[in-house]
Each structure stands twice: as structure tokens, then as C-alpha cells.
């Protein structure tokens, strides 16, 4: 039976992401500023889907919950 796997990430702005999951991503993040939509696309690689997004307008942080179905 398949189950859902979840991950949380925070987008703080063009050059700030949480956490840097791999060295490839860290290198990419240092070289290029990412808009939120681009960052979401990057996070969805590997079968992840956006499950929930919450924006804090005071801090300008965007909290995201992703999920994917695993066997």
C-alpha cells in the first residue's frame, strides 16, 4: 500500500532557501536568484507536489508543505 511522504521548505526571498538539500542545489542557488515559482518547480522535482502554502506578509517568508506518494 502506498503512503504519503512530506517535506517542509521555506522560501525567504530571491537568494535564500531552506534547507539546501544537495550540493548541486546549493551551487545553483548561489549562482542564480530564483523567483518563488521557479523555486517551487525546483522543489517539485522527483515527484513532489505542492500540498500547502502559507505566506507571512510581515516577514515576507513563504512556508510550503510538499508531498509525494511512495510505495
C-alpha positions in Angstrom: 0.0 0.0 0.0 1.3 3.5 -0.9 1.9 6.2 1.7 2.4 9.9 1.6 5.9 11.3 2.3 6.1 15.0 3.3 8.7 17.7 3.3 8.6 21.3 4.6 10.6 24.1 3.0 10.7 27.9 3.4 11.4 30.4 0.6 12.7 33.6 2.2 13.5 35.5 -0.9 15.4 35.6 -4.2 18.7 34.2 -2.7 17.5 32.4 0.4 16.0 29.0 0.6 15.6 26.4 3.4 17.3 23.9 3.6 19.8 23.4 0.8 19.2 19.7 0.1 22.2 18.9 -2.1 25.4 20.4 -3.2 24.0 20.8 -6.7 21.1 22.9 -5.4 23.4 24.9 -3.2 25.7 25.8 -6.1 22.7 26.6 -8.3 21.2 28.8 -5.5 24.4 30.8 -5.2 24.6 31.4 -8.9 21.0 32.4 -9.6 18.3 34.2 -7.8 15.0 32.3 -8.0 11.5 33.7 -8.1 9.0 31.8 -6.0 7.5 30.0 -9.0 10.9 28.8 -10.2 11.8 27.6 -6.6 8.5 25.7 -6.4 9.2 24.0 -9.7 12.7 23.0 -8.4 11.2 21.6 -5.2 8.7 19.5 -7.1 11.3 17.5 -8.9 11.3 13.9 -8.0 7.5 13.5 -7.9 6.8 16.1 -5.2 3.6 18.1 -5.3 2.7 21.4 -3.5 0.3 20.4 -0.8 0.0 23.7 1.2 1.5 27.2 1.0 1.3 29.9 3.7 2.7 33.4 3.3 3.7 35.6 6.2 3.4 39.1 4.9 5.1 40.6 7.9 8.4 38.7 7.3 7.8 38.0 3.6 8.5 34.3 4.2 6.7 31.6 2.3 6.2 28.3 4.1 5.5 25.3 1.9 4.5 21.7 2.5 5.1 19.2 -0.3 4.1 15.6 -0.5 4.6 12.6 -2.8 3.2 9.1 -2.9 5.7 6.4 -2.2 5.3 2.6 -2.5 
